[in-house]
Amino acid sequence: MWLQADTNRTAAGYEAARTEAEQHAVASERATAQTQRAFVLAFTDPELADDELELAQHLLTGLDMRATGLTPQITALVRDADTSGNLEIAPACSNLAVSLGYGWLWGGNSKVPS
C-alpha cells in the first residue's frame, strides 16, 4: 500500500482495512491490517506505534500467521531505532528493511513499492 511514502494515508488505510475486517469478523485480516498499521507508525510516530503494536500483538494471539507474526518484532526494532538514538541499531534496521523490500525508507533502494 504505502502510497508513494505517504505514511499518514497508509496508516489510515490500514486502520480502515482493520475496521472492515472487524465488521466482517475476519480475524486474520484484522490482525494483518493492524500489524501493518503499527509498522507504518513506527516510522512516523513511535509513541502511537507503542499502542498500535500492543493491539497488533493482542489480535495475533491464537492465530497461526507466521510471517505476520514476525512483523511486530520488526516494528519494535524500527520504533526503538527511531527513538533510542542508538546508532548501532540503525544499520540492522536498514539491512532488515532492504531485505524485506522496504529499503527505500532508508534510502537503501530508490524503488518505492506501488
N, CA, C and O atoms as CSV, one atom per row, in Angstrom:
chain,resi,resn,atom,element,x,y,z
A,1,MET,N,N,0.835,-1.183,0.000
A,1,MET,CA,C,0.000,0.000,0.000
A,1,MET,C,C,0.878,1.244,0.000
A,1,MET,O,O,0.901,1.876,-1.056
A,2,TRP,N,N,1.531,1.649,0.918
A,2,TRP,CA,C,2.500,2.710,1.116
A,2,TRP,C,C,2.297,3.975,0.301
A,2,TRP,O,O,2.983,4.961,0.573
A,3,LEU,N,N,1.433,4.016,-0.647
A,3,LEU,CA,C,1.008,5.239,-1.322
A,3,LEU,C,C,2.119,6.259,-1.541
A,3,LEU,O,O,2.031,7.408,-1.108
A,4,GLN,N,N,3.153,5.813,-2.217
A,4,GLN,CA,C,4.276,6.687,-2.551
A,4,GLN,C,C,4.846,7.375,-1.319
A,4,GLN,O,O,5.147,8.568,-1.348
A,5,ALA,N,N,4.992,6.627,-0.253
A,5,ALA,CA,C,5.602,7.064,1.005
A,5,ALA,C,C,4.752,8.080,1.769
A,5,ALA,O,O,5.285,8.801,2.613
A,6,ASP,N,N,3.471,8.157,1.504
A,6,ASP,CA,C,2.562,8.990,2.292
A,6,ASP,C,C,2.104,8.151,3.485
A,6,ASP,O,O,1.063,7.496,3.438
A,7,THR,N,N,2.886,8.184,4.531
A,7,THR,CA,C,2.645,7.285,5.656
A,7,THR,C,C,1.352,7.588,6.398
A,7,THR,O,O,0.741,6.675,6.954
A,8,ASN,N,N,0.924,8.833,6.421
A,8,ASN,CA,C,-0.343,9.151,7.089
A,8,ASN,C,C,-1.520,8.484,6.386
A,8,ASN,O,O,-2.378,7.885,7.033
A,9,ARG,N,N,-1.554,8.589,5.075
A,9,ARG,CA,C,-2.627,7.936,4.312
A,9,ARG,C,C,-2.531,6.424,4.416
A,9,ARG,O,O,-3.545,5.728,4.471
A,10,THR,N,N,-1.316,5.927,4.441
A,10,THR,CA,C,-1.119,4.488,4.550
A,10,THR,C,C,-1.633,3.972,5.884
A,10,THR,O,O,-2.342,2.967,5.932
A,11,ALA,N,N,-1.278,4.656,6.970
A,11,ALA,CA,C,-1.747,4.256,8.304
A,11,ALA,C,C,-3.267,4.311,8.373
A,11,ALA,O,O,-3.897,3.426,8.953
A,12,ALA,N,N,-3.856,5.343,7.786
A,12,ALA,CA,C,-5.319,5.455,7.767
A,12,ALA,C,C,-5.940,4.335,6.940
A,12,ALA,O,O,-6.998,3.814,7.293
A,13,GLY,N,N,-5.293,3.966,5.854
A,13,GLY,CA,C,-5.790,2.875,5.016
A,13,GLY,C,C,-5.784,1.551,5.749
A,13,GLY,O,O,-6.729,0.770,5.640
A,14,TYR,N,N,-4.722,1.296,6.498
A,14,TYR,CA,C,-4.666,0.061,7.286
A,14,TYR,C,C,-5.700,0.079,8.410
A,14,TYR,O,O,-6.273,-0.957,8.747
A,15,GLU,N,N,-5.935,1.242,8.979
A,15,GLU,CA,C,-6.969,1.345,10.016
A,15,GLU,C,C,-8.346,1.038,9.428
A,15,GLU,O,O,-9.142,0.323,10.036
A,16,ALA,N,N,-8.619,1.581,8.246
A,16,ALA,CA,C,-9.897,1.305,7.568
A,16,ALA,C,C,-10.013,-0.184,7.232
A,16,ALA,O,O,-11.088,-0.768,7.367
A,17,ALA,N,N,-8.926,-0.790,6.801
A,17,ALA,CA,C,-8.948,-2.227,6.486
A,17,ALA,C,C,-9.210,-3.053,7.739
A,17,ALA,O,O,-9.941,-4.043,7.699
A,18,ARG,N,N,-8.603,-2.638,8.859
A,18,ARG,CA,C,-8.841,-3.342,10.115
A,18,ARG,C,C,-10.303,-3.229,10.537
A,18,ARG,O,O,-10.909,-4.211,10.968
A,19,THR,N,N,-10.861,-2.041,10.412
A,19,THR,CA,C,-12.263,-1.819,10.769
A,19,THR,C,C,-13.185,-2.661,9.902
A,19,THR,O,O,-14.134,-3.266,10.402
A,20,GLU,N,N,-12.911,-2.701,8.612
A,20,GLU,CA,C,-13.732,-3.507,7.704
A,20,GLU,C,C,-13.625,-4.991,8.052
A,20,GLU,O,O,-14.621,-5.713,8.031
A,21,ALA,N,N,-12.427,-5.432,8.366
A,21,ALA,CA,C,-12.251,-6.834,8.751
A,21,ALA,C,C,-13.003,-7.157,10.043
A,21,ALA,O,O,-13.554,-8.248,10.190
A,22,GLU,N,N,-13.024,-6.207,10.972
A,22,GLU,CA,C,-13.792,-6.391,12.212
A,22,GLU,C,C,-15.273,-6.542,11.902
A,22,GLU,O,O,-15.952,-7.394,12.474
A,23,GLN,N,N,-15.768,-5.711,10.992
A,23,GLN,CA,C,-17.191,-5.758,10.631
A,23,GLN,C,C,-17.574,-7.082,9.999
A,23,GLN,O,O,-18.709,-7.538,10.136
A,24,HIS,N,N,-16.621,-7.700,9.302
A,24,HIS,CA,C,-16.885,-8.975,8.634
A,24,HIS,C,C,-16.370,-10.169,9.432
A,24,HIS,O,O,-16.410,-11.307,8.962
A,25,ALA,N,N,-15.887,-9.899,10.638
A,25,ALA,CA,C,-15.388,-10.945,11.544
A,25,ALA,C,C,-14.306,-11.814,10.902
A,25,ALA,O,O,-14.338,-13.040,11.003
A,26,VAL,N,N,-13.351,-11.163,10.243
A,26,VAL,CA,C,-12.229,-11.867,9.626
A,26,VAL,C,C,-10.984,-11.579,10.474
A,26,VAL,O,O,-10.283,-10.589,10.261
A,27,ALA,N,N,-10.732,-12.457,11.427
A,27,ALA,CA,C,-9.685,-12.229,12.424
A,27,ALA,C,C,-8.293,-12.090,11.804
A,27,ALA,O,O,-7.523,-11.222,12.215
A,28,SER,N,N,-7.965,-12.921,10.832
A,28,SER,CA,C,-6.624,-12.874,10.256
A,28,SER,C,C,-6.392,-11.564,9.496
A,28,SER,O,O,-5.315,-10.975,9.588
A,29,GLU,N,N,-7.385,-11.117,8.759
A,29,GLU,CA,C,-7.254,-9.858,8.030
A,29,GLU,C,C,-7.172,-8.687,9.002
A,29,GLU,O,O,-6.408,-7.748,8.782
A,30,ARG,N,N,-7.944,-8.740,10.057
A,30,ARG,CA,C,-7.918,-7.686,11.077
A,30,ARG,C,C,-6.526,-7.608,11.698
A,30,ARG,O,O,-5.977,-6.518,11.851
A,31,ALA,N,N,-5.957,-8.751,12.054
A,31,ALA,CA,C,-4.627,-8.779,12.666
A,31,ALA,C,C,-3.557,-8.287,11.690
A,31,ALA,O,O,-2.653,-7.547,12.077
A,32,THR,N,N,-3.661,-8.696,10.439
A,32,THR,CA,C,-2.683,-8.268,9.444
A,32,THR,C,C,-2.736,-6.759,9.232
A,32,THR,O,O,-1.697,-6.099,9.210
A,33,ALA,N,N,-3.925,-6.216,9.077
A,33,ALA,CA,C,-4.065,-4.771,8.870
A,33,ALA,C,C,-3.529,-3.997,10.069
A,33,ALA,O,O,-2.853,-2.982,9.901
A,34,GLN,N,N,-3.826,-4.467,11.269
A,34,GLN,CA,C,-3.349,-3.784,12.474
A,34,GLN,C,C,-1.838,-3.872,12.590
A,34,GLN,O,O,-1.184,-2.902,12.973
A,35,THR,N,N,-1.287,-5.015,12.267
A,35,THR,CA,C,0.158,-5.203,12.332
A,35,THR,C,C,0.853,-4.263,11.350
A,35,THR,O,O,1.869,-3.655,11.688
A,36,GLN,N,N,0.319,-4.143,10.149
A,36,GLN,CA,C,0.909,-3.242,9.158
A,36,GLN,C,C,0.749,-1.782,9.570
A,36,GLN,O,O,1.638,-0.968,9.320
A,37,ARG,N,N,-0.372,-1.445,10.196
A,37,ARG,CA,C,-0.572,-0.075,10.700
A,37,ARG,C,C,0.500,0.263,11.735
A,37,ARG,O,O,1.092,1.341,11.690
A,38,ALA,N,N,0.747,-0.653,12.659
A,38,ALA,CA,C,1.783,-0.421,13.675
A,38,ALA,C,C,3.148,-0.241,13.015
A,38,ALA,O,O,3.936,0.611,13.424
A,39,PHE,N,N,3.421,-1.049,11.993
A,39,PHE,CA,C,4.699,-0.959,11.294
A,39,PHE,C,C,4.885,0.416,10.660
A,39,PHE,O,O,5.946,1.026,10.794
A,40,VAL,N,N,3.864,0.899,9.976
A,40,VAL,CA,C,3.940,2.221,9.341
A,40,VAL,C,C,4.176,3.298,10.394
A,40,VAL,O,O,5.018,4.178,10.213
A,41,LEU,N,N,3.435,3.227,11.489
A,41,LEU,CA,C,3.539,4.255,12.519
A,41,LEU,C,C,4.870,4.214,13.262
A,41,LEU,O,O,5.273,5.215,13.854
A,42,ALA,N,N,5.551,3.085,13.241
A,42,ALA,CA,C,6.867,3.012,13.877
A,42,ALA,C,C,7.844,3.988,13.239
A,42,ALA,O,O,8.787,4.438,13.890
A,43,PHE,N,N,7.624,4.319,11.969
A,43,PHE,CA,C,8.494,5.252,11.264
A,43,PHE,C,C,8.138,6.704,11.538
A,43,PHE,O,O,9.004,7.577,11.464
A,44,THR,N,N,6.888,6.973,11.851
A,44,THR,CA,C,6.435,8.359,11.922
A,44,THR,C,C,6.017,8.813,13.313
A,44,THR,O,O,6.129,9.996,13.635
A,45,ASP,N,N,5.540,7.898,14.135
A,45,ASP,CA,C,5.027,8.262,15.450
A,45,ASP,C,C,5.280,7.113,16.428
A,45,ASP,O,O,4.371,6.340,16.727
A,46,PRO,N,N,6.515,7.002,16.924
A,46,PRO,CA,C,6.863,5.868,17.782
A,46,PRO,C,C,5.975,5.718,19.021
A,46,PRO,O,O,5.711,4.596,19.453
A,47,GLU,N,N,5.517,6.818,19.592
A,47,GLU,CA,C,4.642,6.708,20.769
A,47,GLU,C,C,3.306,6.062,20.409
A,47,GLU,O,O,2.846,5.164,21.114
A,48,LEU,N,N,2.689,6.502,19.333
A,48,LEU,CA,C,1.440,5.897,18.880
A,48,LEU,C,C,1.689,4.454,18.451
A,48,LEU,O,O,0.841,3.584,18.651
A,49,ALA,N,N,2.841,4.208,17.868
A,49,ALA,CA,C,3.182,2.845,17.441
A,49,ALA,C,C,3.176,1.883,18.620
A,49,ALA,O,O,2.829,0.713,18.458
A,50,ASP,N,N,3.556,2.360,19.810
A,50,ASP,CA,C,3.513,1.503,21.002
A,50,ASP,C,C,2.124,0.928,21.215
A,50,ASP,O,O,1.960,-0.281,21.377
A,51,ASP,N,N,1.123,1.802,21.213
A,51,ASP,CA,C,-0.259,1.352,21.429
A,51,ASP,C,C,-0.740,0.461,20.292
A,51,ASP,O,O,-1.394,-0.555,20.525
A,52,GLU,N,N,-0.418,0.844,19.072
A,52,GLU,CA,C,-0.848,0.072,17.911
A,52,GLU,C,C,-0.164,-1.297,17.882
A,52,GLU,O,O,-0.765,-2.293,17.481
A,53,LEU,N,N,1.087,-1.331,18.307
A,53,LEU,CA,C,1.829,-2.592,18.369
A,53,LEU,C,C,1.224,-3.519,19.423
A,53,LEU,O,O,1.100,-4.723,19.200
A,54,GLU,N,N,0.853,-2.959,20.556
A,54,GLU,CA,C,0.209,-3.755,21.606
A,54,GLU,C,C,-1.099,-4.372,21.102
A,54,GLU,O,O,-1.379,-5.543,21.360
A,55,LEU,N,N,-1.892,-3.580,20.386
A,55,LEU,CA,C,-3.131,-4.099,19.825
A,55,LEU,C,C,-2.848,-5.180,18.780
A,55,LEU,O,O,-3.538,-6.199,18.733
A,56,ALA,N,N,-1.838,-4.957,17.949
A,56,ALA,CA,C,-1.479,-5.954,16.928
A,56,ALA,C,C,-1.099,-7.280,17.576
A,56,ALA,O,O,-1.531,-8.344,17.131
A,57,GLN,N,N,-0.294,-7.211,18.621
A,57,GLN,CA,C,0.112,-8.436,19.302
A,57,GLN,C,C,-1.089,-9.149,19.911
A,57,GLN,O,O,-1.168,-10.377,19.890
A,58,HIS,N,N,-2.017,-8.376,20.452
A,58,HIS,CA,C,-3.243,-8.954,21.012
A,58,HIS,C,C,-4.066,-9.648,19.918
A,58,HIS,O,O,-4.550,-10.764,20.111
A,59,LEU,N,N,-4.218,-8.984,18.779
A,59,LEU,CA,C,-5.026,-9.548,17.693
A,59,LEU,C,C,-4.380,-10.787,17.075
A,59,LEU,O,O,-5.077,-11.644,16.530
A,60,LEU,N,N,-3.069,-10.883,17.156
A,60,LEU,CA,C,-2.368,-12.047,16.619
A,60,LEU,C,C,-2.440,-13.262,17.546
A,60,LEU,O,O,-2.201,-14.392,17.121
A,61,THR,N,N,-2.768,-13.019,18.803
A,61,THR,CA,C,-2.843,-14.113,19.770
A,61,THR,C,C,-3.839,-15.169,19.299
A,61,THR,O,O,-4.993,-14.867,18.995
A,62,GLY,N,N,-3.371,-16.396,19.247
A,62,GLY,CA,C,-4.229,-17.510,18.856
A,62,GLY,C,C,-4.316,-17.747,17.361
A,62,GLY,O,O,-4.932,-18.720,16.927
A,63,LEU,N,N,-3.713,-16.877,16.566
A,63,LEU,CA,C,-3.720,-17.063,15.113
A,63,LEU,C,C,-2.398,-17.688,14.679
A,63,LEU,O,O,-1.354,-17.421,15.276
A,64,ASP,N,N,-2.444,-18.511,13.651
A,64,ASP,CA,C,-1.239,-19.132,13.115
A,64,ASP,C,C,-0.849,-18.379,11.846
A,64,ASP,O,O,-1.170,-18.793,10.732
A,65,MET,N,N,-0.152,-17.270,12.042
A,65,MET,CA,C,0.228,-16.400,10.928
A,65,MET,C,C,1.711,-16.089,11.066
A,65,MET,O,O,2.092,-15.035,11.575
A,66,ARG,N,N,2.518,-16.994,10.619
A,66,ARG,CA,C,3.955,-16.918,10.850
A,66,ARG,C,C,4.589,-15.632,10.341
A,66,ARG,O,O,5.275,-14.953,11.104
A,67,ALA,N,N,4.384,-15.281,9.092
A,67,ALA,CA,C,5.023,-14.082,8.540
A,67,ALA,C,C,4.500,-12.817,9.216
A,67,ALA,O,O,5.282,-11.949,9.606
A,68,THR,N,N,3.192,-12.713,9.354
A,68,THR,CA,C,2.617,-11.542,10.009
A,68,THR,C,C,3.041,-11.499,11.470
A,68,THR,O,O,3.204,-10.421,12.043
A,69,GLY,N,N,3.217,-12.652,12.063
A,69,GLY,CA,C,3.654,-12.723,13.449
A,69,GLY,C,C,5.050,-12.176,13.679
A,69,GLY,O,O,5.380,-11.787,14.799
A,70,LEU,N,N,5.878,-12.137,12.642
A,70,LEU,CA,C,7.218,-11.566,12.756
A,70,LEU,C,C,7.204,-10.042,12.665
A,70,LEU,O,O,8.114,-9.384,13.169
A,71,THR,N,N,6.198,-9.487,12.038
A,71,THR,CA,C,6.153,-8.045,11.815
A,71,THR,C,C,6.176,-7.240,13.110
A,71,THR,O,O,6.834,-6.200,13.138
A,72,PRO,N,N,5.499,-7.652,14.190
A,72,PRO,CA,C,5.618,-6.870,15.430
A,72,PRO,C,C,7.051,-6.781,15.951
A,72,PRO,O,O,7.439,-5.760,16.519
A,73,GLN,N,N,7.827,-7.822,15.767
A,73,GLN,CA,C,9.224,-7.779,16.195
A,73,GLN,C,C,10.012,-6.775,15.362
A,73,GLN,O,O,10.837,-6.028,15.886
A,74,ILE,N,N,9.750,-6.769,14.070
A,74,ILE,CA,C,10.404,-5.820,13.175
A,74,ILE,C,C,9.958,-4.403,13.529
A,74,ILE,O,O,10.770,-3.477,13.553
A,75,THR,N,N,8.671,-4.242,13.802
A,75,THR,CA,C,8.121,-2.939,14.165
A,75,THR,C,C,8.799,-2.395,15.421
A,75,THR,O,O,9.165,-1.221,15.472
A,76,ALA,N,N,8.965,-3.240,16.424
A,76,ALA,CA,C,9.609,-2.810,17.664
A,76,ALA,C,C,11.056,-2.391,17.397
A,76,ALA,O,O,11.534,-1.421,17.986
A,77,LEU,N,N,11.749,-3.102,16.526
A,77,LEU,CA,C,13.117,-2.755,16.188
A,77,LEU,C,C,13.174,-1.387,15.510
A,77,LEU,O,O,14.019,-0.559,15.849
A,78,VAL,N,N,12.287,-1.153,14.564
A,78,VAL,CA,C,12.237,0.135,13.863
A,78,VAL,C,C,11.896,1.252,14.842
A,78,VAL,O,O,12.551,2.294,14.855
A,79,ARG,N,N,10.876,1.034,15.656
A,79,ARG,CA,C,10.456,2.040,16.631
A,79,ARG,C,C,11.603,2.382,17.567
A,79,ARG,O,O,11.867,3.557,17.826
A,80,ASP,N,N,12.286,1.362,18.077
A,80,ASP,CA,C,13.378,1.590,19.019
A,80,ASP,C,C,14.556,2.297,18.364
A,80,ASP,O,O,15.205,3.134,18.992
A,81,ALA,N,N,14.833,1.971,17.127
A,81,ALA,CA,C,15.930,2.634,16.419
A,81,ALA,C,C,15.625,4.101,16.228
A,81,ALA,O,O,16.519,4.945,16.291
A,82,ASP,N,N,14.364,4.404,15.996
A,82,ASP,CA,C,13.968,5.786,15.761
A,82,ASP,C,C,14.042,6.619,17.030
A,82,ASP,O,O,14.314,7.817,16.961
A,83,THR,N,N,13.806,6.014,18.181
A,83,THR,CA,C,13.718,6.784,19.416
A,83,THR,C,C,14.936,6.675,20.309
A,83,THR,O,O,15.119,7.512,21.193
A,84,SER,N,N,15.773,5.674,20.107
A,84,SER,CA,C,16.867,5.441,21.051
A,84,SER,C,C,18.089,6.299,20.782
A,84,SER,O,O,18.869,6.564,21.697
A,85,GLY,N,N,18.268,6.736,19.547
A,85,GLY,CA,C,19.485,7.434,19.193
A,85,GLY,C,C,20.684,6.498,19.138
A,85,GLY,O,O,21.820,6.946,18.984
A,86,ASN,N,N,20.433,5.204,19.263
A,86,ASN,CA,C,21.490,4.204,19.245
A,86,ASN,C,C,21.890,3.933,17.807
A,86,ASN,O,O,21.155,3.293,17.053
A,87,LEU,N,N,23.043,4.419,17.442
A,87,LEU,CA,C,23.490,4.284,16.050
A,87,LEU,C,C,23.816,2.844,15.685
A,87,LEU,O,O,23.898,2.521,14.500
A,88,GLU,N,N,24.007,1.968,16.673
A,88,GLU,CA,C,24.288,0.572,16.368
A,88,GLU,C,C,23.037,-0.150,15.868
A,88,GLU,O,O,23.151,-1.141,15.147
A,89,ILE,N,N,21.855,0.322,16.234
A,89,ILE,CA,C,20.611,-0.300,15.798
A,89,ILE,C,C,20.289,0.082,14.355
A,89,ILE,O,O,19.720,-0.718,13.612
A,90,ALA,N,N,20.646,1.287,13.963
A,90,ALA,CA,C,20.264,1.794,12.646
A,90,ALA,C,C,20.729,0.898,11.495
A,90,ALA,O,O,19.926,0.636,10.599
A,91,PRO,N,N,21.977,0.411,11.462
A,91,PRO,CA,C,22.371,-0.466,10.348
A,91,PRO,C,C,21.562,-1.755,10.305
A,91,PRO,O,O,21.237,-2.248,9.224
A,92,ALA,N,N,21.234,-2.303,11.468
A,92,ALA,CA,C,20.424,-3.528,11.495
A,92,ALA,C,C,19.045,-3.261,10.917
A,92,ALA,O,O,18.516,-4.076,10.162
A,93,CYS,N,N,18.465,-2.127,11.266
A,93,CYS,CA,C,17.154,-1.765,10.716
A,93,CYS,C,C,17.231,-1.573,9.217
A,93,CYS,O,O,16.370,-2.040,8.471
A,94,SER,N,N,18.272,-0.882,8.783
A,94,SER,CA,C,18.431,-0.632,7.357
A,94,SER,C,C,18.585,-1.936,6.587
A,94,SER,O,O,17.936,-2.127,5.558
A,95,ASN,N,N,19.432,-2.829,7.068
A,95,ASN,CA,C,19.635,-4.119,6.396
A,95,ASN,C,C,18.348,-4.937,6.380
A,95,ASN,O,O,18.012,-5.554,5.369
A,96,LEU,N,N,17.637,-4.940,7.489
A,96,LEU,CA,C,16.382,-5.672,7.565
A,96,LEU,C,C,15.360,-5.070,6.598
A,96,LEU,O,O,14.666,-5.801,5.891
A,97,ALA,N,N,15.271,-3.754,6.567
A,97,ALA,CA,C,14.317,-3.099,5.675
A,97,ALA,C,C,14.611,-3.432,4.218
A,97,ALA,O,O,13.697,-3.732,3.450
A,98,VAL,N,N,15.872,-3.381,3.842
A,98,VAL,CA,C,16.255,-3.698,2.461
A,98,VAL,C,C,15.887,-5.136,2.135
A,98,VAL,O,O,15.352,-5.412,1.062
A,99,SER,N,N,16.171,-6.058,3.057
A,99,SER,CA,C,15.893,-7.467,2.785
A,99,SER,C,C,14.402,-7.743,2.673
A,99,SER,O,O,13.999,-8.700,2.012
A,100,LEU,N,N,13.578,-6.917,3.311
A,100,LEU,CA,C,12.121,-7.093,3.247
A,100,LEU,C,C,11.472,-6.255,2.154
A,100,LEU,O,O,10.254,-6.293,1.985
A,101,GLY,N,N,12.278,-5.496,1.408
A,101,GLY,CA,C,11.736,-4.686,0.323
A,101,GLY,C,C,11.347,-3.282,0.737
A,101,GLY,O,O,10.701,-2.569,-0.031
A,102,TYR,N,N,11.730,-2.868,1.945
A,102,TYR,CA,C,11.396,-1.521,2.414
A,102,TYR,C,C,12.636,-0.629,2.484
A,102,TYR,O,O,12.644,0.359,3.218
A,103,GLY,N,N,13.653,-0.960,1.750
A,103,GLY,CA,C,14.892,-0.209,1.798
A,103,GLY,C,C,14.749,1.246,1.411
A,103,GLY,O,O,15.536,2.083,1.854
A,104,TRP,N,N,13.765,1.563,0.599
A,104,TRP,CA,C,13.554,2.947,0.182
A,104,TRP,C,C,13.280,3.860,1.372
A,104,TRP,O,O,13.471,5.072,1.273
A,105,LEU,N,N,12.835,3.295,2.496
A,105,LEU,CA,C,12.581,4.122,3.671
A,105,LEU,C,C,13.872,4.690,4.239
A,105,LEU,O,O,13.864,5.750,4.865
A,106,TRP,N,N,14.976,3.992,4.026
A,106,TRP,CA,C,16.279,4.447,4.498
A,106,TRP,C,C,17.152,4.935,3.350
A,106,TRP,O,O,18.318,5.272,3.556
A,107,GLY,N,N,16.611,4.976,2.172
A,107,GLY,CA,C,17.424,5.385,1.034
A,107,GLY,C,C,18.296,4.264,0.492
A,107,GLY,O,O,19.163,4.496,-0.351
A,108,GLY,N,N,18.064,3.026,0.985
A,108,GLY,CA,C,18.856,1.893,0.551
A,108,GLY,C,C,18.415,1.342,-0.786
A,108,GLY,O,O,19.107,0.514,-1.379
A,109,ASN,N,N,17.279,1.789,-1.261
A,109,ASN,CA,C,16.748,1.313,-2.537
A,109,ASN,C,C,15.775,2.380,-3.004
A,109,ASN,O,O,14.814,2.695,-2.302
A,110,SER,N,N,16.010,2.928,-4.158
A,110,SER,CA,C,15.179,4.042,-4.610
A,110,SER,C,C,13.819,3.610,-5.107
A,110,SER,O,O,12.969,4.459,-5.377
A,111,LYS,N,N,13.588,2.323,-5.235
A,111,LYS,CA,C,12.318,1.843,-5.752
A,111,LYS,C,C,11.241,1.900,-4.661
A,111,LYS,O,O,11.363,1.240,-3.629
A,112,VAL,N,N,10.215,2.673,-4.890
A,112,VAL,CA,C,9.110,2.779,-3.955
A,112,VAL,C,C,8.027,1.802,-4.399
A,112,VAL,O,O,7.609,1.844,-5.556
A,113,PRO,N,N,7.559,0.915,-3.504
A,113,PRO,CA,C,6.505,-0.025,-3.898
A,113,PRO,C,C,5.244,0.708,-4.324
A,113,PRO,O,O,4.929,1.777,-3.802
A,114,SER,N,N,4.536,0.133,-5.264
A,114,SER,CA,C,3.285,0.764,-5.709
A,114,SER,C,C,2.107,0.104,-5.050
A,114,SER,O,O,0.965,0.493,-5.295
